Amino acid sequence: MRRSIPVVCVLFACHWPDRGQGNFPPAGECRGSETPQTCHVIRCDPHSSCNLTGPQGTYLEGPGLERRRFTRTDGADSTVFPPPPGTLLAGAVICGNEERPRIRIKGCAPGEGASLCTVEVEQGSGICDDPDRAKKIDRGILLVRGYWNGAGTWVADPASFTMSCNHDGASGEFQPDTGDGAVSKCATAFSPVSKREEFLACIRMERADYCGDGQPHTVNGTEIFAAEPAENPDCKDGRCFEASWSKDGAVCMARTRWIGTGMGADRCKDQFVPSPSPGIVCRKGVGDGILRNRSQLQECGVFGSRPCPATQETEAMCHP
C-alpha cells in the first residue's frame, strides 16, 4: 500500500504536554474522532493548491456511526454473512453514545468477514454525510464482523457487526469520501480475514493513534505514505520516517504526524524508550511493527506541509 502523509517533530526535540492538555479525555475513557481543539488548522483556499486532500482522517467508522456496534433484530443465525437484503440491524451503545439507530440492509456484495453494502436508516440520524448527517437513504457502508471498543481495539464478537462509511457503496444519493472510516480505507489494502494484523495496524496508522487508546492525533485530509520496505526513490520525495505500527498503536517513532499541543503521543510518552537507532524511540510491550509510514512536516497554525530536512531523516539507506 502506498499513500501519503505530512508530519512532525523528532521526539527528543518535542515538548511533551501534561496529561489533560488539549481536549482529550483521561486515559481509559472513550475514544474520540476529532482533531484536538488545541490544533488550529488553516483551511485551504479553494483556488490554491493544498496538501489537505488525502484520504487519511480521524474517523474510525464515519459520521453517525462512530462508537457504535450493531446486532440483528430478528434473532436469525448471525453466522450468515453478509446478512440478506431486508435485514434490520440495531445499534448498541459504546462509550455513552446514547442514540440507538436502526439500519436496514438493502443489498451487499459477497465478502468474507467484510462486505460492501447499501443501507438506509429507519430510525435515528443520518449517516455518512459529513458534516450535516441529513442523509438516510442509499448510504454506502462496509460491513465488518466484530466491533471496535472504547479504546479502538477490535473485539471478535461473531454476533456483532461494525458499519464503516464507504462512498463506493452509495446508490443514487451523493456521499462524500471525506466521511469514510479507517475501517473502510484499510480494508481496501488488507483483508480483515487473511491479513487481519495488517488491517488492524493500518487503522491505528490512518488515525495516528500512537498510544493505541483510540485517540486520533491528525487532521482529516492529511496525506500519508505507507511503504515497506522503503526504496531509494523514497529518500528524495520530501518525506521521512514517522513511525512503525502494530494493532496496538505505534511501535517505534521518529516524530509525530503533526507538530502542536495535543498532536503528539504525550498521553503515553512514558511508554517510549530510546532505541539503538539514533533519533528513534520505541514503545515497550507492543510487539513488532508490521507497517510503517513516511511523511512530510505539518504544523498546527501553519499553512501547507513542507519537506523534511535532511537532519530529520532516520532511514540508514537514505544516508549515503
Contacts in CASP RR format, 6 or more apart in sequence:
PFRMAT RR
TARGET T0000
AUTHOR 0000-0000-0000
METHOD contacts of the structure
MODEL  1
MRRSIPVVCVLFACHWPDRGQGNFPPAGECRGSETPQTCHVIRCDPHSSC
NLTGPQGTYLEGPGLERRRFTRTDGADSTVFPPPPGTLLAGAVICGNEER
PRIRIKGCAPGEGASLCTVEVEQGSGICDDPDRAKKIDRGILLVRGYWNG
AGTWVADPASFTMSCNHDGASGEFQPDTGDGAVSKCATAFSPVSKREEFL
ACIRMERADYCGDGQPHTVNGTEIFAAEPAENPDCKDGRCFEASWSKDGA
VCMARTRWIGTGMGADRCKDQFVPSPSPGIVCRKGVGDGILRNRSQLQEC
GVFGSRPCPATQETEAMCHP
1 189 0 8 1.000
1 190 0 8 1.000
1 202 0 8 1.000
1 226 0 8 1.000
1 227 0 8 1.000
2 225 0 8 1.000
2 226 0 8 1.000
2 227 0 8 1.000
3 54 0 8 1.000
3 55 0 8 1.000
3 56 0 8 1.000
3 223 0 8 1.000
3 224 0 8 1.000
3 225 0 8 1.000
3 226 0 8 1.000
3 293 0 8 1.000
4 54 0 8 1.000
4 223 0 8 1.000
4 224 0 8 1.000
4 225 0 8 1.000
4 239 0 8 1.000
4 295 0 8 1.000
5 56 0 8 1.000
5 222 0 8 1.000
5 223 0 8 1.000
5 224 0 8 1.000
5 225 0 8 1.000
5 226 0 8 1.000
5 239 0 8 1.000
5 242 0 8 1.000
5 257 0 8 1.000
5 293 0 8 1.000
5 294 0 8 1.000
5 295 0 8 1.000
5 296 0 8 1.000
6 51 0 8 1.000
6 222 0 8 1.000
6 223 0 8 1.000
6 257 0 8 1.000
6 258 0 8 1.000
6 295 0 8 1.000
6 296 0 8 1.000
6 297 0 8 1.000
6 298 0 8 1.000
6 304 0 8 1.000
6 305 0 8 1.000
7 242 0 8 1.000
7 255 0 8 1.000
7 256 0 8 1.000
7 257 0 8 1.000
7 258 0 8 1.000
7 295 0 8 1.000
7 296 0 8 1.000
7 297 0 8 1.000
7 298 0 8 1.000
8 242 0 8 1.000
8 255 0 8 1.000
8 256 0 8 1.000
8 257 0 8 1.000
8 258 0 8 1.000
8 259 0 8 1.000
8 263 0 8 1.000
8 264 0 8 1.000
8 295 0 8 1.000
8 297 0 8 1.000
8 298 0 8 1.000
8 299 0 8 1.000
9 255 0 8 1.000
9 256 0 8 1.000
9 259 0 8 1.000
10 254 0 8 1.000
10 255 0 8 1.000
10 279 0 8 1.000
10 312 0 8 1.000
11 253 0 8 1.000
11 254 0 8 1.000
11 255 0 8 1.000
11 256 0 8 1.000
11 265 0 8 1.000
11 272 0 8 1.000
11 279 0 8 1.000
11 281 0 8 1.000
12 279 0 8 1.000
12 281 0 8 1.000
14 255 0 8 1.000
14 256 0 8 1.000
14 259 0 8 1.000
14 264 0 8 1.000
16 266 0 8 1.000
16 269 0 8 1.000
17 261 0 8 1.000
17 262 0 8 1.000
17 266 0 8 1.000
18 266 0 8 1.000
19 26 0 8 1.000
19 27 0 8 1.000
19 266 0 8 1.000
19 267 0 8 1.000
20 26 0 8 1.000
21 38 0 8 1.000
21 261 0 8 1.000
21 262 0 8 1.000
21 266 0 8 1.000
22 36 0 8 1.000
22 37 0 8 1.000
22 38 0 8 1.000
22 261 0 8 1.000
22 262 0 8 1.000
23 34 0 8 1.000
23 36 0 8 1.000
23 37 0 8 1.000
23 38 0 8 1.000
24 36 0 8 1.000
24 215 0 8 1.000
24 262 0 8 1.000
24 267 0 8 1.000
25 32 0 8 1.000
27 211 0 8 1.000
27 213 0 8 1.000
27 267 0 8 1.000
27 268 0 8 1.000
28 151 0 8 1.000
28 213 0 8 1.000
29 95 0 8 1.000
30 67 0 8 1.000
30 94 0 8 1.000
30 95 0 8 1.000
30 96 0 8 1.000
30 150 0 8 1.000
31 60 0 8 1.000
31 67 0 8 1.000
31 95 0 8 1.000
31 150 0 8 1.000
31 151 0 8 1.000
31 152 0 8 1.000
31 213 0 8 1.000
31 214 0 8 1.000
31 215 0 8 1.000
32 58 0 8 1.000
32 66 0 8 1.000
32 67 0 8 1.000
32 214 0 8 1.000
32 215 0 8 1.000
32 216 0 8 1.000
33 58 0 8 1.000
33 59 0 8 1.000
33 60 0 8 1.000
33 62 0 8 1.000
33 66 0 8 1.000
33 67 0 8 1.000
33 216 0 8 1.000
34 58 0 8 1.000
34 216 0 8 1.000
35 41 0 8 1.000
35 58 0 8 1.000
35 216 0 8 1.000
35 218 0 8 1.000
35 219 0 8 1.000
35 220 0 8 1.000
35 263 0 8 1.000
36 217 0 8 1.000
36 261 0 8 1.000
36 262 0 8 1.000
36 263 0 8 1.000
38 260 0 8 1.000
38 261 0 8 1.000
38 262 0 8 1.000
38 263 0 8 1.000
38 300 0 8 1.000
39 219 0 8 1.000
39 258 0 8 1.000
39 260 0 8 1.000
39 261 0 8 1.000
39 262 0 8 1.000
39 263 0 8 1.000
39 300 0 8 1.000
39 301 0 8 1.000
40 300 0 8 1.000
40 301 0 8 1.000
41 52 0 8 1.000
41 219 0 8 1.000
41 300 0 8 1.000
41 301 0 8 1.000
42 301 0 8 1.000
42 302 0 8 1.000
42 303 0 8 1.000
42 304 0 8 1.000
43 52 0 8 1.000
44 50 0 8 1.000
44 52 0 8 1.000
44 53 0 8 1.000
50 303 0 8 1.000
50 304 0 8 1.000
51 222 0 8 1.000
51 223 0 8 1.000
51 296 0 8 1.000
51 298 0 8 1.000
51 304 0 8 1.000
51 305 0 8 1.000
52 219 0 8 1.000
52 220 0 8 1.000
52 221 0 8 1.000
52 222 0 8 1.000
52 304 0 8 1.000
53 221 0 8 1.000
53 223 0 8 1.000
54 221 0 8 1.000
54 222 0 8 1.000
54 223 0 8 1.000
54 224 0 8 1.000
55 177 0 8 1.000
55 180 0 8 1.000
55 185 0 8 1.000
55 221 0 8 1.000
56 185 0 8 1.000
56 206 0 8 1.000
56 218 0 8 1.000
56 220 0 8 1.000
56 221 0 8 1.000
56 222 0 8 1.000
56 223 0 8 1.000
56 224 0 8 1.000
57 181 0 8 1.000
57 182 0 8 1.000
57 206 0 8 1.000
57 207 0 8 1.000
57 216 0 8 1.000
57 218 0 8 1.000
57 219 0 8 1.000
57 220 0 8 1.000
57 221 0 8 1.000
57 222 0 8 1.000
58 207 0 8 1.000
58 216 0 8 1.000
58 218 0 8 1.000
58 219 0 8 1.000
58 220 0 8 1.000
59 66 0 8 1.000
59 165 0 8 1.000
59 179 0 8 1.000
59 180 0 8 1.000
59 181 0 8 1.000
59 182 0 8 1.000
59 207 0 8 1.000
59 220 0 8 1.000
60 66 0 8 1.000
60 148 0 8 1.000
60 152 0 8 1.000
60 164 0 8 1.000
60 181 0 8 1.000
60 182 0 8 1.000
60 183 0 8 1.000
60 203 0 8 1.000
60 207 0 8 1.000
60 214 0 8 1.000
61 67 0 8 1.000
61 68 0 8 1.000
61 148 0 8 1.000
61 162 0 8 1.000
61 163 0 8 1.000
61 164 0 8 1.000
61 165 0 8 1.000
61 181 0 8 1.000
61 183 0 8 1.000
62 127 0 8 1.000
62 128 0 8 1.000
62 130 0 8 1.000
62 164 0 8 1.000
62 165 0 8 1.000
62 179 0 8 1.000
62 180 0 8 1.000
62 181 0 8 1.000
63 127 0 8 1.000
63 128 0 8 1.000
63 129 0 8 1.000
63 130 0 8 1.000
63 131 0 8 1.000
63 133 0 8 1.000
63 165 0 8 1.000
63 179 0 8 1.000
64 101 0 8 1.000
64 125 0 8 1.000
64 126 0 8 1.000
64 127 0 8 1.000
64 128 0 8 1.000
64 133 0 8 1.000
65 127 0 8 1.000
65 128 0 8 1.000
65 141 0 8 1.000
65 163 0 8 1.000
65 164 0 8 1.000
65 165 0 8 1.000
66 97 0 8 1.000
67 94 0 8 1.000
67 95 0 8 1.000
67 96 0 8 1.000
67 97 0 8 1.000
67 150 0 8 1.000
68 91 0 8 1.000
68 92 0 8 1.000
68 93 0 8 1.000
68 94 0 8 1.000
68 97 0 8 1.000
68 101 0 8 1.000
68 162 0 8 1.000
68 163 0 8 1.000
69 91 0 8 1.000
69 92 0 8 1.000
69 94 0 8 1.000
69 146 0 8 1.000
69 147 0 8 1.000
69 157 0 8 1.000
69 160 0 8 1.000
69 161 0 8 1.000
69 162 0 8 1.000
70 89 0 8 1.000
70 90 0 8 1.000
70 91 0 8 1.000
70 92 0 8 1.000
70 103 0 8 1.000
70 160 0 8 1.000
70 161 0 8 1.000
70 162 0 8 1.000
70 163 0 8 1.000
71 78 0 8 1.000
71 89 0 8 1.000
71 90 0 8 1.000
71 91 0 8 1.000
71 92 0 8 1.000
71 159 0 8 1.000
71 160 0 8 1.000
71 161 0 8 1.000
72 78 0 8 1.000
72 83 0 8 1.000
72 87 0 8 1.000
72 88 0 8 1.000
72 89 0 8 1.000
72 90 0 8 1.000
72 159 0 8 1.000
73 88 0 8 1.000
73 89 0 8 1.000
73 90 0 8 1.000
73 102 0 8 1.000
74 87 0 8 1.000
74 88 0 8 1.000
76 83 0 8 1.000
76 87 0 8 1.000
78 158 0 8 1.000
78 159 0 8 1.000
79 158 0 8 1.000
81 111 0 8 1.000
81 112 0 8 1.000
81 113 0 8 1.000
81 115 0 8 1.000
81 145 0 8 1.000
82 105 0 8 1.000
82 107 0 8 1.000
82 108 0 8 1.000
82 109 0 8 1.000
82 110 0 8 1.000
82 111 0 8 1.000
82 115 0 8 1.000
82 117 0 8 1.000
82 143 0 8 1.000
83 89 0 8 1.000
83 105 0 8 1.000
83 108 0 8 1.000
83 143 0 8 1.000
83 161 0 8 1.000
84 105 0 8 1.000
85 105 0 8 1.000
85 106 0 8 1.000
85 107 0 8 1.000
85 108 0 8 1.000
86 104 0 8 1.000
86 105 0 8 1.000
86 106 0 8 1.000
86 107 0 8 1.000
87 104 0 8 1.000
87 105 0 8 1.000
88 102 0 8 1.000
88 103 0 8 1.000
88 104 0 8 1.000
88 105 0 8 1.000
88 122 0 8 1.000
89 102 0 8 1.000
89 103 0 8 1.000
89 104 0 8 1.000
89 105 0 8 1.000
89 161 0 8 1.000
89 163 0 8 1.000
90 100 0 8 1.000
90 101 0 8 1.000
90 102 0 8 1.000
91 100 0 8 1.000
91 101 0 8 1.000
91 102 0 8 1.000
91 103 0 8 1.000
92 100 0 8 1.000
92 160 0 8 1.000
93 100 0 8 1.000
94 147 0 8 1.000
94 149 0 8 1.000
94 150 0 8 1.000
95 150 0 8 1.000
99 124 0 8 1.000
99 125 0 8 1.000
100 123 0 8 1.000
101 121 0 8 1.000
101 123 0 8 1.000
101 124 0 8 1.000
101 125 0 8 1.000
101 127 0 8 1.000
102 121 0 8 1.000
102 122 0 8 1.000
102 123 0 8 1.000
102 124 0 8 1.000
103 119 0 8 1.000
103 120 0 8 1.000
103 121 0 8 1.000
103 122 0 8 1.000
103 127 0 8 1.000
103 163 0 8 1.000
104 119 0 8 1.000
104 120 0 8 1.000
104 122 0 8 1.000
105 117 0 8 1.000
105 119 0 8 1.000
105 143 0 8 1.000
106 117 0 8 1.000
106 118 0 8 1.000
106 119 0 8 1.000
106 120 0 8 1.000
106 138 0 8 1.000
106 171 0 8 1.000
107 117 0 8 1.000
107 118 0 8 1.000
107 119 0 8 1.000
108 115 0 8 1.000
108 116 0 8 1.000
108 117 0 8 1.000
108 118 0 8 1.000
108 143 0 8 1.000
109 115 0 8 1.000
109 116 0 8 1.000
109 117 0 8 1.000
112 191 0 8 1.000
112 193 0 8 1.000
113 144 0 8 1.000
113 145 0 8 1.000
113 192 0 8 1.000
113 193 0 8 1.000
114 142 0 8 1.000
114 143 0 8 1.000
114 144 0 8 1.000
114 145 0 8 1.000
114 187 0 8 1.000
114 191 0 8 1.000
114 192 0 8 1.000
114 193 0 8 1.000
115 142 0 8 1.000
115 143 0 8 1.000
116 140 0 8 1.000
116 141 0 8 1.000
116 142 0 8 1.000
116 143 0 8 1.000
116 166 0 8 1.000
116 168 0 8 1.000
116 169 0 8 1.000
117 140 0 8 1.000
117 141 0 8 1.000
117 142 0 8 1.000
117 143 0 8 1.000
117 169 0 8 1.000
118 138 0 8 1.000
118 139 0 8 1.000
118 140 0 8 1.000
118 141 0 8 1.000
118 169 0 8 1.000
118 170 0 8 1.000
118 171 0 8 1.000
119 139 0 8 1.000
119 140 0 8 1.000
119 141 0 8 1.000
119 163 0 8 1.000
120 136 0 8 1.000
120 137 0 8 1.000
120 138 0 8 1.000
120 139 0 8 1.000
121 127 0 8 1.000
121 136 0 8 1.000
121 137 0 8 1.000
121 139 0 8 1.000
124 136 0 8 1.000
125 133 0 8 1.000
126 133 0 8 1.000
126 134 0 8 1.000
126 135 0 8 1.000
126 136 0 8 1.000
126 139 0 8 1.000
127 133 0 8 1.000
127 135 0 8 1.000
127 136 0 8 1.000
127 139 0 8 1.000
127 141 0 8 1.000
127 163 0 8 1.000
127 165 0 8 1.000
128 135 0 8 1.000
128 139 0 8 1.000
128 140 0 8 1.000
128 141 0 8 1.000
128 165 0 8 1.000
128 167 0 8 1.000
128 170 0 8 1.000
128 175 0 8 1.000
128 179 0 8 1.000
128 180 0 8 1.000
129 135 0 8 1.000
129 139 0 8 1.000
129 175 0 8 1.000
129 176 0 8 1.000
130 176 0 8 1.000
130 178 0 8 1.000
130 179 0 8 1.000
135 173 0 8 1.000
135 175 0 8 1.000
137 173 0 8 1.000
138 170 0 8 1.000
138 171 0 8 1.000
138 172 0 8 1.000
138 173 0 8 1.000
139 165 0 8 1.000
139 170 0 8 1.000
139 173 0 8 1.000
139 175 0 8 1.000
140 165 0 8 1.000
140 166 0 8 1.000
140 167 0 8 1.000
140 168 0 8 1.000
140 169 0 8 1.000
140 170 0 8 1.000
140 171 0 8 1.000
140 175 0 8 1.000
141 163 0 8 1.000
141 164 0 8 1.000
141 165 0 8 1.000
141 166 0 8 1.000
141 169 0 8 1.000
141 184 0 8 1.000
142 163 0 8 1.000
142 164 0 8 1.000
142 165 0 8 1.000
142 166 0 8 1.000
142 183 0 8 1.000
142 184 0 8 1.000
142 187 0 8 1.000
143 161 0 8 1.000
143 162 0 8 1.000
143 163 0 8 1.000
144 161 0 8 1.000
144 162 0 8 1.000
144 164 0 8 1.000
144 183 0 8 1.000
144 187 0 8 1.000
144 192 0 8 1.000
145 156 0 8 1.000
145 157 0 8 1.000
145 158 0 8 1.000
145 160 0 8 1.000
145 161 0 8 1.000
145 162 0 8 1.000
145 192 0 8 1.000
146 154 0 8 1.000
146 155 0 8 1.000
146 156 0 8 1.000
146 157 0 8 1.000
146 158 0 8 1.000
146 160 0 8 1.000
146 161 0 8 1.000
146 162 0 8 1.000
147 154 0 8 1.000
147 155 0 8 1.000
147 157 0 8 1.000
147 160 0 8 1.000
147 161 0 8 1.000
147 162 0 8 1.000
148 154 0 8 1.000
148 155 0 8 1.000
148 162 0 8 1.000
148 183 0 8 1.000
148 203 0 8 1.000
149 155 0 8 1.000
150 214 0 8 1.000
151 212 0 8 1.000
151 213 0 8 1.000
151 214 0 8 1.000
152 203 0 8 1.000
152 209 0 8 1.000
152 212 0 8 1.000
152 213 0 8 1.000
152 214 0 8 1.000
153 212 0 8 1.000
153 247 0 8 1.000
153 248 0 8 1.000
154 200 0 8 1.000
154 247 0 8 1.000
162 183 0 8 1.000
164 180 0 8 1.000
164 181 0 8 1.000
164 182 0 8 1.000
164 183 0 8 1.000
164 184 0 8 1.000
164 187 0 8 1.000
165 175 0 8 1.000
165 179 0 8 1.000
165 180 0 8 1.000
165 181 0 8 1.000
165 184 0 8 1.000
166 180 0 8 1.000
166 181 0 8 1.000
166 184 0 8 1.000
167 175 0 8 1.000
167 176 0 8 1.000
167 177 0 8 1.000
167 179 0 8 1.000
167 180 0 8 1.000
169 175 0 8 1.000
178 220 0 8 1.000
178 221 0 8 1.000
182 202 0 8 1.000
182 203 0 8 1.000
182 206 0 8 1.000
182 207 0 8 1.000
183 203 0 8 1.000
185 202 0 8 1.000
185 206 0 8 1.000
186 199 0 8 1.000
186 202 0 8 1.000
186 203 0 8 1.000
186 206 0 8 1.000
187 199 0 8 1.000
189 198 0 8 1.000
189 199 0 8 1.000
189 202 0 8 1.000
190 196 0 8 1.000
190 198 0 8 1.000
190 199 0 8 1.000
190 202 0 8 1.000
191 199 0 8 1.000
192 199 0 8 1.000
197 246 0 8 1.000
197 247 0 8 1.000
197 290 0 8 1.000
198 290 0 8 1.000
198 291 0 8 1.000
200 247 0 8 1.000
201 245 0 8 1.000
201 246 0 8 1.000
201 247 0 8 1.000
201 249 0 8 1.000
201 289 0 8 1.000
201 290 0 8 1.000
201 291 0 8 1.000
202 226 0 8 1.000
202 245 0 8 1.000
202 291 0 8 1.000
203 209 0 8 1.000
204 212 0 8 1.000
204 245 0 8 1.000
204 246 0 8 1.000
204 247 0 8 1.000
204 248 0 8 1.000
204 249 0 8 1.000
204 250 0 8 1.000
205 224 0 8 1.000
205 226 0 8 1.000
205 243 0 8 1.000
205 245 0 8 1.000
205 249 0 8 1.000
205 291 0 8 1.000
205 293 0 8 1.000
206 224 0 8 1.000
207 214 0 8 1.000
207 216 0 8 1.000
207 217 0 8 1.000
207 218 0 8 1.000
208 216 0 8 1.000
208 217 0 8 1.000
208 218 0 8 1.000
208 256 0 8 1.000
208 257 0 8 1.000
208 258 0 8 1.000
209 215 0 8 1.000
209 216 0 8 1.000
209 217 0 8 1.000
209 249 0 8 1.000
209 250 0 8 1.000
210 217 0 8 1.000
210 243 0 8 1.000
210 249 0 8 1.000
210 250 0 8 1.000
210 253 0 8 1.000
210 256 0 8 1.000
210 264 0 8 1.000
210 265 0 8 1.000
210 268 0 8 1.000
211 249 0 8 1.000
211 250 0 8 1.000
211 265 0 8 1.000
211 267 0 8 1.000
211 268 0 8 1.000
211 271 0 8 1.000
212 248 0 8 1.000
212 249 0 8 1.000
212 250 0 8 1.000
212 268 0 8 1.000
213 267 0 8 1.000
213 268 0 8 1.000
215 267 0 8 1.000
217 256 0 8 1.000
217 257 0 8 1.000
217 258 0 8 1.000
217 262 0 8 1.000
217 263 0 8 1.000
217 264 0 8 1.000
217 265 0 8 1.000
218 257 0 8 1.000
218 258 0 8 1.000
218 263 0 8 1.000
219 258 0 8 1.000
219 298 0 8 1.000
222 257 0 8 1.000
222 258 0 8 1.000
222 298 0 8 1.000
223 295 0 8 1.000
223 296 0 8 1.000
223 305 0 8 1.000
224 257 0 8 1.000
224 293 0 8 1.000
224 295 0 8 1.000
225 237 0 8 1.000
225 239 0 8 1.000
225 293 0 8 1.000
225 294 0 8 1.000
225 295 0 8 1.000
226 291 0 8 1.000
226 292 0 8 1.000
226 293 0 8 1.000
226 294 0 8 1.000
227 234 0 8 1.000
227 292 0 8 1.000
227 293 0 8 1.000
227 294 0 8 1.000
228 291 0 8 1.000
228 292 0 8 1.000
230 241 0 8 1.000
230 292 0 8 1.000
230 294 0 8 1.000
230 315 0 8 1.000
230 317 0 8 1.000
230 318 0 8 1.000
232 317 0 8 1.000
234 294 0 8 1.000
234 315 0 8 1.000
234 318 0 8 1.000
235 313 0 8 1.000
235 315 0 8 1.000
235 317 0 8 1.000
235 318 0 8 1.000
237 294 0 8 1.000
238 296 0 8 1.000
238 307 0 8 1.000
238 308 0 8 1.000
239 294 0 8 1.000
239 295 0 8 1.000
239 296 0 8 1.000
239 307 0 8 1.000
239 308 0 8 1.000
240 254 0 8 1.000
240 294 0 8 1.000
240 295 0 8 1.000
240 308 0 8 1.000
240 312 0 8 1.000
240 313 0 8 1.000
240 314 0 8 1.000
240 315 0 8 1.000
240 318 0 8 1.000
241 254 0 8 1.000
241 292 0 8 1.000
241 293 0 8 1.000
241 294 0 8 1.000
241 313 0 8 1.000
241 314 0 8 1.000
241 315 0 8 1.000
242 253 0 8 1.000
242 254 0 8 1.000
242 255 0 8 1.000
242 256 0 8 1.000
242 257 0 8 1.000
242 292 0 8 1.000
242 293 0 8 1.000
242 294 0 8 1.000
242 295 0 8 1.000
243 250 0 8 1.000
243 251 0 8 1.000
243 252 0 8 1.000
243 253 0 8 1.000
243 254 0 8 1.000
243 256 0 8 1.000
243 292 0 8 1.000
243 293 0 8 1.000
244 250 0 8 1.000
244 251 0 8 1.000
244 252 0 8 1.000
244 253 0 8 1.000
244 289 0 8 1.000
244 290 0 8 1.000
244 291 0 8 1.000
244 292 0 8 1.000
245 251 0 8 1.000
245 289 0 8 1.000
245 290 0 8 1.000
245 291 0 8 1.000
245 292 0 8 1.000
245 293 0 8 1.000
246 286 0 8 1.000
246 287 0 8 1.000
246 288 0 8 1.000
246 289 0 8 1.000
246 290 0 8 1.000
248 286 0 8 1.000
248 287 0 8 1.000
249 283 0 8 1.000
249 286 0 8 1.000
250 265 0 8 1.000
250 283 0 8 1.000
250 286 0 8 1.000
251 282 0 8 1.000
251 283 0 8 1.000
251 286 0 8 1.000
251 287 0 8 1.000
251 288 0 8 1.000
251 289 0 8 1.000
252 275 0 8 1.000
252 277 0 8 1.000
252 280 0 8 1.000
252 281 0 8 1.000
252 282 0 8 1.000
252 283 0 8 1.000
252 289 0 8 1.000
253 265 0 8 1.000
253 272 0 8 1.000
253 280 0 8 1.000
253 281 0 8 1.000
253 282 0 8 1.000
253 283 0 8 1.000
254 279 0 8 1.000
254 280 0 8 1.000
254 312 0 8 1.000
254 314 0 8 1.000
255 312 0 8 1.000
256 263 0 8 1.000
256 264 0 8 1.000
256 265 0 8 1.000
257 263 0 8 1.000
257 295 0 8 1.000
257 298 0 8 1.000
258 264 0 8 1.000
258 298 0 8 1.000
258 299 0 8 1.000
258 300 0 8 1.000
259 297 0 8 1.000
259 298 0 8 1.000
259 299 0 8 1.000
259 300 0 8 1.000
260 299 0 8 1.000
260 300 0 8 1.000
261 300 0 8 1.000
263 300 0 8 1.000
265 272 0 8 1.000
268 283 0 8 1.000
271 283 0 8 1.000
271 284 0 8 1.000
272 281 0 8 1.000
272 282 0 8 1.000
272 283 0 8 1.000
272 284 0 8 1.000
273 281 0 8 1.000
273 282 0 8 1.000
273 284 0 8 1.000
274 280 0 8 1.000
274 281 0 8 1.000
275 281 0 8 1.000
275 282 0 8 1.000
277 314 0 8 1.000
277 316 0 8 1.000
278 314 0 8 1.000
279 314 0 8 1.000
280 314 0 8 1.000
295 308 0 8 1.000
296 305 0 8 1.000
296 306 0 8 1.000
296 307 0 8 1.000
296 308 0 8 1.000
297 305 0 8 1.000
297 306 0 8 1.000
297 307 0 8 1.000
297 308 0 8 1.000
297 312 0 8 1.000
298 304 0 8 1.000
298 305 0 8 1.000
313 319 0 8 1.000
END
